[in-house]
Amino acid sequence: MPAITTTDLTKRYDAETAVHGLNLKIQDGEVYGFLGPNGAGKSTTISLLMDYVRPTEGSARILGLDPREDVVEIHQRVGILPDRFSVYDRLTGRRHLNYVIDSKNASDSPEDLLTRVGLGDAIDRQAGAYSNGMQQRLGLAMALVGEPDLLILDEPFTGLDPHGARTIRDLVYEENDRGATVFFSSHVLGQVELVCDRIGILNQGELIAEGRIDDLREQVDVESSIVFTLDQVPDGLADTLREQDGVVSVSAEDDELVVVTRSQNARWPVIQTIEQTSAPVDSFTMREPSIEDVFAAHTTGRTETADEPY
């Protein structure tokens, strides 16, 4: 059974359409990244899933349940970290956790949960004195109460330093290994690439691309390149490579040869051609299109490349 299904889900506010005809199917046990620029409709989608707002058209199912009719059961089985999470200033971290534990009739330990998110030493401090990153961690601990079947994280990396971002990633791995489905929205693209099974890209309320990262790379013309270091670049090799399908450009200087290809599929014929020459290859480096490049290509058409040594 899919953990999340939406069918033509639409939300309009007067003349503005925040989400338009959204069709999602997120399988049980997936880690799904929901990407999009600010204002794309990511948080509105999550609000629709949790019945914080009602759709104008279409429908959603969460864990096989109707968000309108089964709202209590859904909130018992779902852990959520909302965007712009705010705390009760005068309550301690412990009391925040106890409130959620009591509401879910769970048996979690506040100490254990706050230790998992790196707040064990601050458990009895008032949350109003927490930094933004600490408050974000507290919200994550609250989402983990009751070992939820589905974990929904809306912009979980907001306000976190690199150590905090790593904590989020580790918890996603742990919860997914436990069997939970994880659905999170983000515009921090590098973090998404590290943890997701599949990615959906939302732009102006519409799902414009979906798939594994490699699938998304193949769906757009994002250039990748290979930098070869040779003892010597043979005469005529650059011209031969320029004639191959999928090769965008070739440049050679001294012992370095740079081949830019239209897609990853064009790289292997390039490597084979070079291997057939008499010049041995000392090393080569792939410059892979990153998730940022893929995202930009889908939403604006702009691409750059990031080095990945081999």
KAQUIQUI-V278070 format. One record per backbone hydrogen bond with DSSP energy under -0.5 kcal/mol. CO is the residue of the C=O (numbers start at 1). NH is the residue of the N-H. Records with the same first field share a line. If there is no record, write none. Layout:
# KAQUIQUI-V278070
CO: NH + NH
This chain:
# KAQUIQUI-V278070
1: 28
3: 63
4: 26
5: 61
6: 24
7: 59
9: 22
10: 56 + 57
11: 18 + 19
12: 14
13: 16
16: 13 + 18
19: 11
22: 9 + 24
24: 6
25: 27
26: 3 + 4
27: 30
30: 32 + 182
31: 197 + 198
32: 34 + 184
33: 35 + 200
34: 186
35: 202
37: 40
40: 205
41: 45
42: 46
43: 47
44: 48
45: 49
46: 50
47: 52 + 53
48: 51
57: 10
59: 7
60: 67
61: 5 + 63
62: 65
65: 62 + 67
66: 70
70: 74
71: 75
72: 76
73: 77
74: 78
77: 149 + 150
79: 152
80: 82
81: 154
82: 85
87: 89
88: 91
89: 128
91: 127
92: 96
93: 97
94: 98
95: 99
96: 100
97: 101
98: 102
99: 103
100: 104
101: 106
102: 105
108: 110
109: 113
110: 114
111: 115
112: 116
113: 117
114: 119 + 120
115: 118
119: 122
120: 123
122: 93 + 125
123: 94
125: 93
126: 129
127: 130
131: 135
132: 136
133: 137
134: 138
135: 139
136: 140
137: 141
138: 142
139: 143
140: 144
142: 145
144: 147
149: 181
150: 79 + 152
151: 153 + 183
152: 81 + 154
153: 155 + 185
155: 158
157: 160
161: 165
162: 166
163: 167
164: 168
165: 169
166: 170
167: 171
168: 172
169: 173
170: 174
171: 175
172: 176
173: 177
174: 178
175: 179 + 180
176: 179
181: 151
182: 32
183: 153
184: 34
185: 155 + 156
186: 36
187: 189
188: 191 + 192
189: 193
190: 194
191: 194 + 195
192: 195 + 196
198: 33
199: 211
200: 35 + 202
201: 208 + 209
203: 206
205: 20
206: 203 + 208
209: 201
211: 199
212: 216
213: 217
214: 218
215: 219
216: 220
217: 220 + 222
220: 222
221: 223
224: 261
225: 287
226: 228 + 259
227: 285
228: 230 + 257
229: 282 + 283
232: 234
234: 237
236: 240
237: 241
238: 242
239: 243
240: 243
241: 244
244: 247
246: 248 + 262
249: 260
251: 258
253: 256
254: 233
255: 230
256: 253
257: 228 + 259
258: 251 + 260
259: 226
260: 248 + 249
261: 224
263: 266
264: 267 + 268
266: 270
267: 271
268: 272
269: 273
270: 274
271: 275
272: 276
274: 277
278: 280
280: 231 + 282
283: 229
284: 310
285: 227
286: 288 + 308
287: 225
288: 306
290: 294
291: 295
292: 296
293: 297
294: 298
295: 299
296: 300 + 301 + 302
306: 288
308: 286
